[in-house]
Amino acid sequence: VVRAQTEGRARADFAKILGAEKIVIRGLDSLDDLSQLESELSGFDAMFCSIGAYMKLDGPEAVQRVDFGYVVAAADLAQRCGIPSFSLVSAGGADAGLPE
Protein backbone atom coordinates (compact mmCIF):
# COMPACT_ATOMS: atom_id res chain seq x y z
CA VAL A 1 0.00 0.00 0.00
CA VAL A 2 1.43 3.34 -1.00
CA ARG A 3 0.11 6.41 0.75
CA ALA A 4 0.79 10.03 0.00
CA GLN A 5 0.88 12.19 3.07
CA THR A 6 -2.53 13.90 3.07
CA GLU A 7 -4.04 15.95 5.84
CA GLY A 8 -7.64 15.74 6.93
CA ARG A 9 -8.34 12.47 5.12
CA ALA A 10 -9.42 9.18 6.63
CA ARG A 11 -6.92 6.33 6.47
CA ALA A 12 -7.81 2.69 6.05
CA ASP A 13 -6.82 0.34 8.86
CA PHE A 14 -5.29 -2.62 7.02
CA ALA A 15 -4.18 -4.35 10.23
CA LYS A 16 -7.65 -5.79 10.79
CA ILE A 17 -8.14 -7.52 7.43
CA LEU A 18 -7.47 -11.11 6.48
CA GLY A 19 -3.97 -11.35 5.01
CA ALA A 20 -2.74 -8.19 6.73
CA GLU A 21 0.68 -9.78 7.20
CA LYS A 22 1.16 -9.58 3.42
CA ILE A 23 0.56 -5.82 3.25
CA VAL A 24 3.43 -3.38 3.28
CA ILE A 25 2.54 0.27 3.80
CA ARG A 26 4.91 2.73 2.19
CA GLY A 27 4.40 6.44 2.83
CA LEU A 28 5.45 8.96 0.21
CA ASP A 29 5.56 12.73 0.41
CA SER A 30 4.09 12.92 -3.08
CA LEU A 31 2.78 10.66 -5.82
CA ASP A 32 4.40 12.84 -8.49
CA ASP A 33 7.22 10.33 -9.05
CA LEU A 34 6.02 6.77 -8.70
CA SER A 35 9.10 5.48 -10.51
CA GLN A 36 10.91 5.49 -7.14
CA LEU A 37 8.87 2.37 -6.32
CA GLU A 38 9.95 0.40 -9.38
CA SER A 39 12.61 -1.69 -7.62
CA GLU A 40 10.15 -2.63 -4.85
CA LEU A 41 7.36 -3.93 -7.11
CA SER A 42 9.10 -6.69 -8.99
CA GLY A 43 7.43 -10.08 -8.62
CA PHE A 44 3.91 -8.92 -7.74
CA ASP A 45 0.91 -10.51 -9.48
CA ALA A 46 -1.49 -7.57 -9.28
CA MET A 47 -1.72 -3.86 -8.56
CA PHE A 48 -4.88 -2.19 -7.29
CA CYS A 49 -5.23 1.57 -7.61
CA SER A 50 -7.75 3.33 -5.40
CA ILE A 51 -7.06 7.03 -5.38
CA GLY A 52 -9.16 10.05 -6.06
CA ALA A 53 -9.60 13.72 -5.47
CA TYR A 54 -12.78 15.52 -4.49
CA MET A 55 -13.75 18.44 -6.73
CA LYS A 56 -15.29 20.55 -3.94
CA LEU A 57 -12.32 20.09 -1.62
CA ASP A 58 -9.37 19.75 -3.98
CA GLY A 59 -10.38 21.67 -7.11
CA PRO A 60 -10.36 20.75 -10.81
CA GLU A 61 -6.57 20.75 -11.26
CA ALA A 62 -6.11 18.23 -8.46
CA VAL A 63 -8.91 16.06 -9.80
CA GLN A 64 -7.23 15.95 -13.24
CA ARG A 65 -3.80 15.26 -11.72
CA VAL A 66 -5.00 12.57 -9.29
CA ASP A 67 -7.92 10.89 -11.06
CA PHE A 68 -6.16 10.76 -14.41
CA GLY A 69 -2.44 11.51 -14.12
CA TYR A 70 -1.62 9.40 -11.08
CA VAL A 71 -3.78 6.50 -12.27
CA VAL A 72 -2.04 6.44 -15.66
CA ALA A 73 1.35 6.69 -13.93
CA ALA A 74 0.45 3.75 -11.67
CA ALA A 75 -0.69 1.65 -14.65
CA ASP A 76 2.53 2.48 -16.50
CA LEU A 77 4.53 1.53 -13.41
CA ALA A 78 2.71 -1.81 -13.18
CA GLN A 79 3.51 -2.51 -16.82
CA ARG A 80 7.20 -1.59 -16.42
CA CYS A 81 7.41 -3.88 -13.35
CA GLY A 82 5.88 -6.81 -15.22
CA ILE A 83 2.74 -6.89 -13.07
CA PRO A 84 0.19 -8.70 -15.23
CA SER A 85 -2.98 -7.34 -13.62
CA PHE A 86 -3.87 -3.69 -12.94
CA SER A 87 -7.25 -2.85 -11.39
CA LEU A 88 -8.70 0.59 -10.83
CA VAL A 89 -11.01 0.65 -7.82
CA SER A 90 -13.51 3.46 -8.15
CA ALA A 91 -15.86 4.99 -5.61
CA GLY A 92 -19.24 3.30 -5.27
CA GLY A 93 -21.82 5.21 -7.27
CA ALA A 94 -19.19 7.19 -9.17
CA ASP A 95 -20.61 8.84 -12.27
CA ALA A 96 -18.27 10.29 -14.90
CA GLY A 97 -21.09 12.59 -16.02
CA LEU A 98 -21.30 14.41 -12.70
CA PRO A 99 -19.35 17.68 -12.41
CA GLU A 100 -18.37 17.05 -8.79
C-alpha positions as a printed NumPy array, in Angstrom:
array([[  0.   ,   0.   ,   0.   ],
       [  1.43 ,   3.341,  -1.   ],
       [  0.108,   6.415,   0.749],
       [  0.786,  10.027,  -0.002],
       [  0.879,  12.188,   3.07 ],
       [ -2.527,  13.9  ,   3.07 ],
       [ -4.044,  15.949,   5.841],
       [ -7.64 ,  15.738,   6.932],
       [ -8.339,  12.471,   5.121],
       [ -9.421,   9.181,   6.629],
       [ -6.919,   6.332,   6.468],
       [ -7.812,   2.692,   6.049],
       [ -6.822,   0.337,   8.855],
       [ -5.29 ,  -2.62 ,   7.025],
       [ -4.182,  -4.346,  10.234],
       [ -7.649,  -5.791,  10.794],
       [ -8.138,  -7.517,   7.431],
       [ -7.472, -11.11 ,   6.476],
       [ -3.971, -11.35 ,   5.007],
       [ -2.741,  -8.186,   6.725],
       [  0.683,  -9.776,   7.201],
       [  1.159,  -9.582,   3.417],
       [  0.564,  -5.824,   3.251],
       [  3.432,  -3.384,   3.284],
       [  2.538,   0.269,   3.8  ],
       [  4.907,   2.731,   2.189],
       [  4.396,   6.442,   2.826],
       [  5.453,   8.964,   0.208],
       [  5.563,  12.734,   0.41 ],
       [  4.087,  12.917,  -3.076],
       [  2.777,  10.66 ,  -5.825],
       [  4.404,  12.842,  -8.486],
       [  7.219,  10.334,  -9.05 ],
       [  6.017,   6.765,  -8.703],
       [  9.105,   5.477, -10.513],
       [ 10.905,   5.495,  -7.138],
       [  8.867,   2.369,  -6.317],
       [  9.951,   0.396,  -9.378],
       [ 12.606,  -1.687,  -7.619],
       [ 10.147,  -2.635,  -4.852],
       [  7.36 ,  -3.926,  -7.11 ],
       [  9.101,  -6.694,  -8.988],
       [  7.426, -10.082,  -8.618],
       [  3.912,  -8.919,  -7.745],
       [  0.91 , -10.507,  -9.482],
       [ -1.486,  -7.573,  -9.281],
       [ -1.724,  -3.861,  -8.563],
       [ -4.875,  -2.188,  -7.289],
       [ -5.227,   1.566,  -7.61 ],
       [ -7.75 ,   3.326,  -5.403],
       [ -7.058,   7.033,  -5.375],
       [ -9.163,  10.047,  -6.063],
       [ -9.603,  13.724,  -5.469],
       [-12.776,  15.517,  -4.494],
       [-13.745,  18.439,  -6.727],
       [-15.287,  20.548,  -3.936],
       [-12.321,  20.088,  -1.619],
       [ -9.368,  19.751,  -3.978],
       [-10.384,  21.665,  -7.111],
       [-10.357,  20.748, -10.811],
       [ -6.57 ,  20.75 , -11.26 ],
       [ -6.109,  18.225,  -8.457],
       [ -8.913,  16.057,  -9.803],
       [ -7.234,  15.953, -13.239],
       [ -3.802,  15.256, -11.718],
       [ -5.001,  12.571,  -9.289],
       [ -7.916,  10.891, -11.056],
       [ -6.157,  10.761, -14.412],
       [ -2.439,  11.515, -14.123],
       [ -1.619,   9.397, -11.08 ],
       [ -3.78 ,   6.504, -12.271],
       [ -2.044,   6.437, -15.664],
       [  1.347,   6.69 , -13.928],
       [  0.446,   3.748, -11.669],
       [ -0.691,   1.647, -14.645],
       [  2.528,   2.478, -16.501],
       [  4.525,   1.526, -13.409],
       [  2.707,  -1.808, -13.175],
       [  3.513,  -2.512, -16.818],
       [  7.202,  -1.592, -16.416],
       [  7.406,  -3.88 , -13.351],
       [  5.875,  -6.811, -15.221],
       [  2.745,  -6.887, -13.066],
       [  0.193,  -8.701, -15.229],
       [ -2.984,  -7.342, -13.618],
       [ -3.869,  -3.689, -12.935],
       [ -7.252,  -2.852, -11.391],
       [ -8.696,   0.591, -10.825],
       [-11.006,   0.647,  -7.815],
       [-13.512,   3.462,  -8.154],
       [-15.863,   4.985,  -5.61 ],
       [-19.236,   3.299,  -5.275],
       [-21.823,   5.213,  -7.273],
       [-19.193,   7.186,  -9.169],
       [-20.606,   8.837, -12.266],
       [-18.273,  10.289, -14.897],
       [-21.088,  12.587, -16.019],
       [-21.304,  14.415, -12.705],
       [-19.354,  17.679, -12.405],
       [-18.37 ,  17.048,  -8.788]])
